[in-house]
Amino acid sequence: MYNKKLIFRLDEELEARLKMRSAELGISYAEYIRELISKELLTNNLDTIYSFMLKLDKVYNELNRIGINLNQSLRKINTKSTRDIVLRFEDEVINYCEEIAEILEDLGGIDNAINYENSRRKENE
C-alpha cells in the first residue's frame, strides 16, 4: 500500500497525455505515473547492469586466454624433450659451479674470494 503523497505541477497538454495513456492501459492515473517512474529507474539500472556485464565479459575472456596460455606452457614443459633440456641445463649449471669452486680453491679458497669481494665493496662505498 502506498502511504506517501507527491504533489507536482504539469501543463494541461502533459496532463491530458498522461490521463489518456492511463485510460488506454486501463490503470489509474497515479498507477501509470508510478509505472513511468519505475520504468525509468529500471532503464537507468539496465544501463549500469549492461555496462558491468560488458566489463565482466572482457575479464572472463582475458582470464580464459590466460588459462589457455598456462595450459599450453605446462603441456610444453611436461614433454620429454623439454624435461631432457632442463636436466641437461641443470647438469651444465652443476658442472660450472664445480669448476668455479675449483678455480676459487686454486686462488686460495672461497674464504679469500669472499674477503676480497667484501673489501672491494667497502672501497667502492
TORPA-4810 file (N, C-alpha, C, O; in nm, 3 decimals):
<nodes>
NODE_1_0.085_-0.118_0.000_0.000_0.000_0.000_0.088_0.123_0.000_0.188_0.131_0.072_M
NODE_2_0.051_0.218_-0.081_0.126_0.343_-0.090_0.075_0.440_0.015_-0.045_0.464_0.024_Y
NODE_3_0.165_0.495_0.095_0.122_0.587_0.200_0.188_0.725_0.189_0.168_0.809_0.277_N
NODE_4_0.263_0.749_0.086_0.325_0.881_0.065_0.254_0.952_-0.049_0.217_0.890_-0.149_K
NODE_5_0.237_1.082_-0.033_0.168_1.161_-0.134_0.270_1.256_-0.197_0.349_1.320_-0.128_K
NODE_6_0.265_1.263_-0.329_0.356_1.350_-0.402_0.272_1.447_-0.485_0.182_1.406_-0.559_L
NODE_7_0.301_1.574_-0.471_0.227_1.675_-0.547_0.326_1.743_-0.641_0.435_1.785_-0.601_I
NODE_8_0.287_1.752_-0.769_0.371_1.822_-0.866_0.282_1.888_-0.970_0.163_1.857_-0.981_F
NODE_9_0.339_1.979_-1.044_0.262_2.058_-1.140_0.295_2.015_-1.283_0.409_1.983_-1.316_R
NODE_10_0.190_2.014_-1.367_0.204_1.980_-1.509_0.129_2.084_-1.591_0.040_2.153_-1.540_L
NODE_11_0.166_2.094_-1.716_0.083_2.178_-1.803_-0.035_2.092_-1.851_-0.035_1.970_-1.834_D
NODE_12_-0.134_2.156_-1.909_-0.258_2.085_-1.946_-0.234_1.977_-2.051_-0.295_1.870_-2.045_E
NODE_13_-0.145_2.003_-2.144_-0.118_1.906_-2.251_-0.057_1.778_-2.194_-0.099_1.668_-2.230_E
NODE_14_0.042_1.791_-2.106_0.106_1.674_-2.047_0.008_1.596_-1.959_0.006_1.473_-1.959_L
NODE_15_-0.074_1.669_-1.885_-0.174_1.602_-1.801_-0.272_1.523_-1.887_-0.309_1.410_-1.854_E
NODE_16_-0.314_1.583_-1.998_-0.409_1.515_-2.087_-0.345_1.388_-2.146_-0.410_1.284_-2.154_A
NODE_17_-0.219_1.397_-2.186_-0.149_1.280_-2.242_-0.137_1.169_-2.138_-0.158_1.052_-2.170_R
NODE_18_-0.104_1.205_-2.015_-0.089_1.105_-1.909_-0.224_1.038_-1.879_-0.231_0.916_-1.864_L
NODE_19_-0.329_1.118_-1.871_-0.462_1.062_-1.842_-0.510_0.973_-1.956_-0.569_0.867_-1.933_K
NODE_20_-0.486_1.017_-2.081_-0.529_0.939_-2.196_-0.455_0.805_-2.200_-0.516_0.701_-2.224_M
NODE_21_-0.326_0.807_-2.177_-0.246_0.684_-2.181_-0.286_0.588_-2.068_-0.293_0.467_-2.089_R
NODE_22_-0.312_0.643_-1.950_-0.353_0.556_-1.839_-0.489_0.493_-1.867_-0.514_0.378_-1.832_S
NODE_23_-0.579_0.570_-1.932_-0.711_0.516_-1.968_-0.696_0.406_-2.073_-0.764_0.303_-2.065_A
NODE_24_-0.607_0.426_-2.171_-0.583_0.324_-2.274_-0.534_0.194_-2.212_-0.570_0.085_-2.256_E
NODE_25_-0.450_0.205_-2.109_-0.394_0.087_-2.043_-0.488_0.028_-1.939_-0.467_-0.084_-1.891_L
NODE_26_-0.592_0.104_-1.904_-0.689_0.055_-1.806_-0.636_0.057_-1.663_-0.675_-0.025_-1.581_G
NODE_27_-0.547_0.150_-1.636_-0.496_0.164_-1.499_-0.519_0.307_-1.454_-0.546_0.396_-1.535_I
NODE_28_-0.508_0.328_-1.325_-0.533_0.462_-1.272_-0.421_0.557_-1.314_-0.310_0.516_-1.349_S
NODE_29_-0.455_0.684_-1.307_-0.360_0.791_-1.340_-0.236_0.780_-1.251_-0.123_0.788_-1.300_Y
NODE_30_-0.256_0.761_-1.121_-0.145_0.750_-1.025_-0.061_0.626_-1.054_0.062_0.630_-1.047_A
NODE_31_-0.129_0.514_-1.086_-0.055_0.390_-1.114_0.029_0.407_-1.240_0.141_0.356_-1.247_E
NODE_32_-0.024_0.477_-1.340_0.051_0.500_-1.463_0.176_0.582_-1.436_0.283_0.552_-1.488_Y
NODE_33_0.165_0.685_-1.355_0.282_0.768_-1.320_0.385_0.684_-1.243_0.505_0.696_-1.267_I
NODE_34_0.337_0.599_-1.151_0.430_0.511_-1.078_0.503_0.417_-1.175_0.623_0.394_-1.162_R
NODE_35_0.430_0.365_-1.273_0.491_0.276_-1.373_0.597_0.350_-1.455_0.704_0.297_-1.481_E
NODE_36_0.566_0.473_-1.494_0.664_0.552_-1.569_0.793_0.572_-1.489_0.903_0.558_-1.541_L
NODE_37_0.777_0.605_-1.362_0.893_0.627_-1.275_0.971_0.497_-1.259_1.094_0.496_-1.268_I
NODE_38_0.902_0.387_-1.235_0.968_0.257_-1.218_1.043_0.216_-1.343_1.155_0.166_-1.335_S
NODE_39_0.982_0.237_-1.459_1.049_0.201_-1.584_1.173_0.285_-1.606_1.274_0.234_-1.657_K
NODE_40_1.169_0.412_-1.571_1.287_0.496_-1.587_1.399_0.448_-1.496_1.515_0.442_-1.536_E
NODE_41_1.363_0.414_-1.372_1.465_0.362_-1.280_1.522_0.231_-1.333_1.642_0.208_-1.327_L
NODE_42_1.434_0.146_-1.385_1.478_0.020_-1.440_1.570_0.043_-1.560_1.671_-0.025_-1.574_L
NODE_43_1.534_0.138_-1.646_1.617_0.168_-1.762_1.755_0.216_-1.719_1.856_0.175_-1.776_T
NODE_44_1.760_0.304_-1.619_1.890_0.351_-1.570_1.971_0.235_-1.514_2.091_0.225_-1.538_N
NODE_45_1.905_0.146_-1.439_1.974_0.031_-1.384_2.019_-0.065_-1.492_2.126_-0.126_-1.482_N
NODE_46_1.938_-0.080_-1.597_1.977_-0.168_-1.706_2.104_-0.119_-1.774_2.189_-0.199_-1.811_L
NODE_47_2.117_0.012_-1.791_2.240_0.066_-1.850_2.361_0.031_-1.764_2.465_-0.008_-1.816_D
NODE_48_2.346_0.045_-1.633_2.456_0.012_-1.542_2.486_-0.137_-1.546_2.602_-0.177_-1.551_T
NODE_49_2.381_-0.218_-1.545_2.399_-0.363_-1.549_2.463_-0.405_-1.680_2.553_-0.489_-1.681_I
NODE_50_2.420_-0.348_-1.791_2.475_-0.381_-1.921_2.623_-0.344_-1.928_2.705_-0.421_-1.978_Y
NODE_51_2.657_-0.227_-1.877_2.797_-0.184_-1.875_2.881_-0.280_-1.792_2.991_-0.317_-1.832_S
NODE_52_2.829_-0.319_-1.676_2.900_-0.414_-1.590_2.917_-0.548_-1.659_3.024_-0.610_-1.651_F
NODE_53_2.812_-0.594_-1.728_2.820_-0.722_-1.798_2.925_-0.720_-1.908_2.996_-0.818_-1.929_M
NODE_54_2.936_-0.607_-1.979_3.039_-0.595_-2.082_3.179_-0.605_-2.022_3.266_-0.673_-2.075_L
NODE_55_3.198_-0.534_-1.909_3.328_-0.539_-1.842_3.357_-0.680_-1.791_3.469_-0.730_-1.803_K
NODE_56_3.256_-0.744_-1.735_3.271_-0.879_-1.683_3.304_-0.976_-1.796_3.385_-1.068_-1.778_L
NODE_57_3.244_-0.956_-1.911_3.271_-1.041_-2.027_3.416_-1.025_-2.072_3.481_-1.124_-2.107_D
NODE_58_3.468_-0.902_-2.070_3.608_-0.879_-2.107_3.702_-0.948_-2.008_3.802_-1.008_-2.048_K
NODE_59_3.670_-0.939_-1.880_3.752_-1.005_-1.777_3.748_-1.156_-1.797_3.852_-1.223_-1.789_V
NODE_60_3.630_-1.210_-1.824_3.617_-1.355_-1.847_3.703_-1.398_-1.966_3.775_-1.497_-1.958_Y
NODE_61_3.695_-1.323_-2.076_3.773_-1.358_-2.194_3.923_-1.352_-2.167_3.998_-1.439_-2.211_N
NODE_62_3.966_-1.250_-2.094_4.108_-1.237_-2.062_4.154_-1.352_-1.972_4.261_-1.410_-1.995_E
NODE_63_4.074_-1.386_-1.871_4.109_-1.499_-1.784_4.111_-1.630_-1.863_4.195_-1.716_-1.838_L
NODE_64_4.021_-1.644_-1.957_4.019_-1.763_-2.040_4.148_-1.772_-2.123_4.207_-1.879_-2.133_N
NODE_65_4.191_-1.659_-2.182_4.316_-1.658_-2.259_4.436_-1.693_-2.171_4.523_-1.769_-2.212_R
NODE_66_4.438_-1.637_-2.050_4.548_-1.667_-1.957_4.549_-1.816_-1.925_4.656_-1.878_-1.923_I
NODE_67_4.432_-1.874_-1.900_4.424_-2.017_-1.871_4.472_-2.102_-1.987_4.543_-2.200_-1.966_G
NODE_68_4.435_-2.064_-2.108_4.480_-2.137_-2.226_4.631_-2.130_-2.238_4.697_-2.231_-2.262_I
NODE_69_4.688_-2.010_-2.222_4.834_-1.994_-2.230_4.904_-2.076_-2.122_5.006_-2.140_-2.149_N
NODE_70_4.849_-2.075_-2.002_4.908_-2.152_-1.892_4.905_-2.302_-1.923_5.005_-2.371_-1.903_L
NODE_71_4.792_-2.350_-1.972_4.783_-2.492_-2.008_4.881_-2.529_-2.118_4.945_-2.635_-2.111_N
NODE_72_4.895_-2.444_-2.219_4.990_-2.472_-2.327_5.133_-2.475_-2.274_5.212_-2.560_-2.313_Q
NODE_73_5.165_-2.380_-2.186_5.300_-2.375_-2.130_5.329_-2.500_-2.047_5.435_-2.561_-2.061_S
NODE_74_5.234_-2.538_-1.962_5.255_-2.657_-1.879_5.264_-2.783_-1.963_5.343_-2.872_-1.932_L
NODE_75_5.185_-2.792_-2.068_5.193_-2.908_-2.156_5.330_-2.916_-2.221_5.388_-3.023_-2.232_R
NODE_76_5.383_-2.800_-2.264_5.515_-2.795_-2.327_5.624_-2.833_-2.226_5.716_-2.907_-2.260_K
NODE_77_5.612_-2.784_-2.104_5.712_-2.813_-2.001_5.712_-2.962_-1.968_5.818_-3.019_-1.940_I
NODE_78_5.597_-3.025_-1.972_5.587_-3.166_-1.935_5.624_-3.263_-2.047_5.617_-3.384_-2.027_N
NODE_79_5.662_-3.213_-2.163_5.704_-3.304_-2.269_5.843_-3.358_-2.236_5.919_-3.294_-2.164_T
NODE_80_5.873_-3.475_-2.290_6.001_-3.540_-2.261_6.118_-3.456_-2.310_6.218_-3.443_-2.240_K
NODE_81_6.106_-3.398_-2.428_6.218_-3.320_-2.483_6.250_-3.200_-2.395_6.367_-3.169_-2.374_S
NODE_82_6.148_-3.133_-2.342_6.172_-3.018_-2.255_6.234_-3.062_-2.124_6.324_-2.996_-2.072_T
NODE_83_6.186_-3.174_-2.070_6.246_-3.226_-1.946_6.393_-3.260_-1.968_6.477_-3.233_-1.882_R
NODE_84_6.423_-3.320_-2.084_6.563_-3.353_-2.114_6.648_-3.227_-2.122_6.761_-3.225_-2.073_D
NODE_85_6.595_-3.121_-2.184_6.668_-2.994_-2.194_6.693_-2.937_-2.055_6.804_-2.892_-2.025_I
NODE_86_6.590_-2.939_-1.970_6.604_-2.885_-1.835_6.707_-2.965_-1.757_6.790_-2.907_-1.687_V
NODE_87_6.704_-3.097_-1.769_6.802_-3.181_-1.698_6.944_-3.156_-1.748_7.038_-3.150_-1.669_L
NODE_88_6.960_-3.141_-1.882_7.093_-3.109_-1.937_7.141_-2.975_-1.886_7.257_-2.960_-1.848_R
NODE_89_7.051_-2.877_-1.885_7.087_-2.744_-1.837_7.126_-2.750_-1.690_7.222_-2.686_-1.647_F
NODE_90_7.051_-2.828_-1.612_7.082_-2.844_-1.470_7.221_-2.906_-1.454_7.299_-2.863_-1.368_E
NODE_91_7.252_-3.008_-1.535_7.385_-3.070_-1.530_7.494_-2.969_-1.565_7.599_-2.967_-1.501_D
NODE_92_7.470_-2.886_-1.667_7.568_-2.784_-1.705_7.591_-2.684_-1.592_7.705_-2.646_-1.565_E
NODE_93_7.484_-2.642_-1.528_7.497_-2.546_-1.417_7.578_-2.609_-1.304_7.665_-2.543_-1.246_V
NODE_94_7.551_-2.734_-1.273_7.627_-2.803_-1.167_7.774_-2.811_-1.205_7.861_-2.787_-1.122_I
NODE_95_7.802_-2.845_-1.331_7.942_-2.852_-1.377_8.011_-2.717_-1.365_8.125_-2.709_-1.320_N
NODE_96_7.943_-2.609_-1.406_8.002_-2.475_-1.395_8.028_-2.439_-1.250_8.132_-2.380_-1.217_Y
NODE_97_7.935_-2.473_-1.162_7.954_-2.444_-1.019_8.076_-2.519_-0.965_8.153_-2.464_-0.886_C
NODE_98_8.092_-2.644_-1.008_8.208_-2.721_-0.964_8.338_-2.660_-1.016_8.437_-2.652_-0.944_E
NODE_99_8.337_-2.616_-1.143_8.456_-2.552_-1.200_8.489_-2.423_-1.126_8.606_-2.395_-1.099_E
NODE_100_8.388_-2.344_-1.094_8.410_-2.219_-1.021_8.467_-2.248_-0.883_8.557_-2.179_-0.836_I
NODE_101_8.414_-2.352_-0.818_8.465_-2.390_-0.685_8.612_-2.431_-0.694_8.692_-2.395_-0.607_A
NODE_102_8.648_-2.507_-0.799_8.788_-2.548_-0.817_8.878_-2.426_-0.841_8.987_-2.418_-0.784_E
NODE_103_8.833_-2.333_-0.923_8.912_-2.212_-0.950_8.931_-2.132_-0.822_9.041_-2.083_-0.795_I
NODE_104_8.825_-2.119_-0.744_8.836_-2.046_-0.618_8.933_-2.114_-0.522_9.010_-2.048_-0.453_L
NODE_105_8.930_-2.246_-0.520_9.024_-2.319_-0.434_9.167_-2.294_-0.481_9.257_-2.276_-0.399_E
NODE_106_9.189_-2.294_-0.614_9.323_-2.268_-0.668_9.369_-2.127_-0.632_9.488_-2.104_-0.615_D
NODE_107_9.275_-2.033_-0.621_9.310_-1.894_-0.590_9.323_-1.870_-0.440_9.351_-1.757_-0.398_L
NODE_108_9.304_-1.971_-0.360_9.322_-1.953_-0.216_9.197_-1.982_-0.137_9.189_-1.949_-0.019_G
NODE_109_9.101_-2.041_-0.198_8.982_-2.080_-0.125_8.870_-1.978_-0.135_8.891_-1.862_-0.168_G
NODE_110_8.753_-2.025_-0.105_8.634_-1.940_-0.115_8.635_-1.830_-0.010_8.583_-1.721_-0.034_I
NODE_111_8.694_-1.858_0.107_8.700_-1.754_0.211_8.778_-1.633_0.162_8.737_-1.519_0.186_D
NODE_112_8.891_-1.657_0.093_8.969_-1.546_0.038_8.888_-1.468_-0.066_8.895_-1.346_-0.072_N
NODE_113_8.813_-1.541_-0.148_8.731_-1.474_-0.250_8.624_-1.387_-0.185_8.598_-1.276_-0.231_A
NODE_114_8.562_-1.437_-0.079_8.458_-1.360_-0.009_8.520_-1.238_0.057_8.464_-1.128_0.050_I
NODE_115_8.635_-1.256_0.122_8.703_-1.143_0.186_8.742_-1.037_0.083_8.727_-0.918_0.107_N
NODE_116_8.793_-1.083_-0.033_8.831_-0.989_-0.139_8.709_-0.911_-0.187_8.716_-0.789_-0.204_Y
NODE_117_8.598_-0.980_-0.208_8.476_-0.913_-0.256_8.425_-0.813_-0.153_8.382_-0.703_-0.190_E
NODE_118_8.428_-0.848_-0.025_8.384_-0.756_0.080_8.472_-0.632_0.087_8.421_-0.521_0.101_N
NODE_119_8.604_-0.650_0.076_8.694_-0.534_0.080_8.675_-0.446_-0.043_8.682_-0.323_-0.033_S
NODE_120_8.650_-0.506_-0.157_8.626_-0.429_-0.280_8.498_-0.346_-0.268_8.495_-0.231_-0.311_R
NODE_121_8.393_-0.402_-0.208_8.268_-0.329_-0.188_8.287_-0.211_-0.094_8.233_-0.103_-0.116_R
NODE_122_8.366_-0.232_0.013_8.391_-0.123_0.108_8.466_-0.009_0.041_8.440_0.108_0.070_K
NODE_123_8.561_-0.041_-0.048_8.636_0.062_-0.119_8.544_0.144_-0.210_8.564_0.264_-0.226_E
NODE_124_8.446_0.079_-0.268_8.354_0.147_-0.360_8.252_0.234_-0.288_8.192_0.322_-0.349_N
NODE_125_8.231_0.209_-0.160_8.132_0.287_-0.084_8.184_0.418_-0.046_8.114_0.496_0.018_E
</nodes>
